[in-house]
Amino acid sequence: MVVRTPNKVSVRRVVLLIIFLVLLSLIVSCCIIIHKGEGFYEYETQDEIKTVFKENIDEFDRYVEMFRHHDMWRKFYDETHDKDVVTYKGFKKYTTEDEYHFLEQFDKKYHPWFWEPCGVILAFDGGYLSIYKYEEGDKSVEFQLYRAKEYNWTVEYYEDWVFIID
């Protein structure tokens, strides 16, 4: 009976492969931690979001007043072709110092996952709560309401605001 010993080259390959996979998993883990540390915040429940919103509705009103018809959305899209705005930081060159400061403070206080002209989307453990200020004829909010109906998401109304929970 002949017993074969592993080839030194194949043992090295296996060891190198293991080291590579360990390093890759560490890099991915670090990226996830860094991504989470950049303000991607989850509220515990959708009710917590609703309470925060209702207690601070004036600030949400001010956000929509300032940015619903702002040209930063078009300029940002023209430059990036990205419709999903996950951070306000890309708006710095399109806003005044005061507007940008407001965005910074709003982000620190409410932690939006997505920014939109007529509202924001906040995350909770288990889903997203979209908060939109609704004006008659607002095509973007009407589209979101249509999507909510298509996907059987929950829609709630509060004053002139709409909550969409998915």
RAKA-V983569 format. One record per pair of residues at least 24 apart in sequence whose ideal C-beta (glycine too) atoms are under 6 Angstrom apart, sorted by the first residue. I is the first residue (numbers start at 1). J is the second residue. D is the distance in Angstrom with one decimal. If there is no record, write none. Layout:
I|J|D  I|J|D
This chain:
39|111|5.9  41|111|3.5  42|123|4.6  42|124|6.0  42|125|5.4  43|124|4.3  44|125|5.7  45|124|5.6  46|124|5.0  46|129|5.0  46|165|5.6  49|122|5.0  49|124|5.8  49|129|4.8  53|131|6.0  63|106|5.8  64|118|5.8  64|133|4.4  67|117|5.9  68|117|4.9  68|118|5.5  73|117|5.4  85|115|4.3  86|114|5.9  127|166|5.5  128|166|5.5  129|163|5.9  129|165|5.3  130|164|4.2  132|162|4.8  133|161|5.6  134|160|5.9  134|162|4.9
